[in-house]
Amino acid sequence: MPVQTKKLRATRRTRKSRRNGSRAGSSSSYKRRSPGTEADDAFNAIRHGDVDAVVVPGTQGSRVFTLQGAERAYRILIESINEGALTLTVNKTILYANQRFAKMLKCPLEQVMGSSLRRFLSVEDRTALRSRMRKPRESGSQIQMLLKAVDGSRLPVQISIRQLPKNGSDGAVFGLVVTDMTEVRRTGELLRALTHRVVEAQEAERGRVALELHDNVTQLLCAVLFRFQLLAVRRPHDERRFRREAAKLHQMLGRTAEEVERISRDLRPGVLEQLGLIEVVRVASKEFAERTGVPVRLVCQQPAVRPPADTELAIYRIFQDALRNIEKHARAHHVTVRLRQHGSDARLEVKDDGVGFDPEHHSAGQKGTGLGLLSMRERASYVGGTVSIRSARLSGTEIEVRIPLPATKARIVA
């Protein structure tokens, strides 16, 4: 919508007032011209720093917004940055915008300034922006949304919001810096694609190692165990010491074979493909309880239709990481695991009563579970899901995984 001069009036300082360094009583209005020429002059004056104030008529009378802080050098800087910049009234009227913001909207600058920002936002984004502007933070706030350009295209942006000093204006004025997130999102998509390929390569390598362990190492251990048993039987029965040592070695070889089999199963659980996710989680929970002495309460709901294979594998890997972190760091006494479908999501919840930690200060570079938490998030992201972590010192930890499922696979059997 083109800005009309009756909608926006600007007062300009005279050369005499600039020379004398005084603004009082020195402003004069523009001479009457055609509406289009007068509007162009007003906008050029605003952009070049020749304006003291902008008058915006409203239902409750005209409101004056001073531009004392916007000197020429500052305006030149704002015009040269790669981000969009604008000042906004509380009712979303755009008092000032730079050329970069107008290019984002694919709209002439004269049609942007003086109009409402609402015309370039969806209903949801208007509500979100209004909420941020009602409760401004001293340090400002940020929000991501989509700008609607005049040609109908949508531009992903991040908007930084800061309330500005009033400087004599009649109401709150906000400064907004708008950053184009197109390249950031494209880079994120490329990174996710790379992560997917890394995960696929990891799974292929795990499958190969699991096959090698099962077909070679496990069979060799079993053969050694069998031949040693035959040797022990053939020895004289009165050699008690030998028999005791033979029994101990027999137990050690047996445990070694079981451990290799467990590692092979963890690397590539064949039962996952055969019996499904719930059975694998049940077996892993039982092994964890037997190995650590920490009881696991398992609550599962059987889905009507089996989730996709990549979803099952992602949930199982996250579950493995969660148990591994509990075993290494939590010092827990009880663990609760819930596996279910809720609406259109598959959900896994793992909760322990251990020592907990502070998620806000626990990054991947720190000692502890950082890499495990990062691995969980990457696994969930691989299938379009999310991982949320709630924990506090001495209050245990709860990990919740949500992975979207096809609409036809969202029904739950009670």
Secondary structure, DSSP 8 states (H G I E B T S, - for coil): ----TTT-EEEEE-HHHHHHT--TT-EE------HHHHHHHHHHHHHTT-EEEEEE--TT--EEEE-TT--HHHHHHHHHSSSEEEEEETT-BEEEE-HHHHHHHTS-HHHHTTSBGGGGS-HHHHHHHHHHHHS--TT-EEEEEEEE-TTS-EEEEEEEEEEE--TT-SS-EEEEEEEE-HHHHHHHHHHHHHHHHHHHHHHHHHHHHHHHIIIIIHHHHHHHHHHHHHHHHHS-TT-HHHHHHHHHHHHHHHHHHHHHHHHHHHHS-HHHHHH-HHHHHHHHHHHHHHHH---EEEEE--BSS---HHHHHHHHHHHHHHHHHIIIII--S-EEEEEEEETTEEEEEEEE-S----GGG--TTSSSSHHHHHHHHHHHHHTT-EEEEEE-TTS-EEEEEEEE--GGG--B--
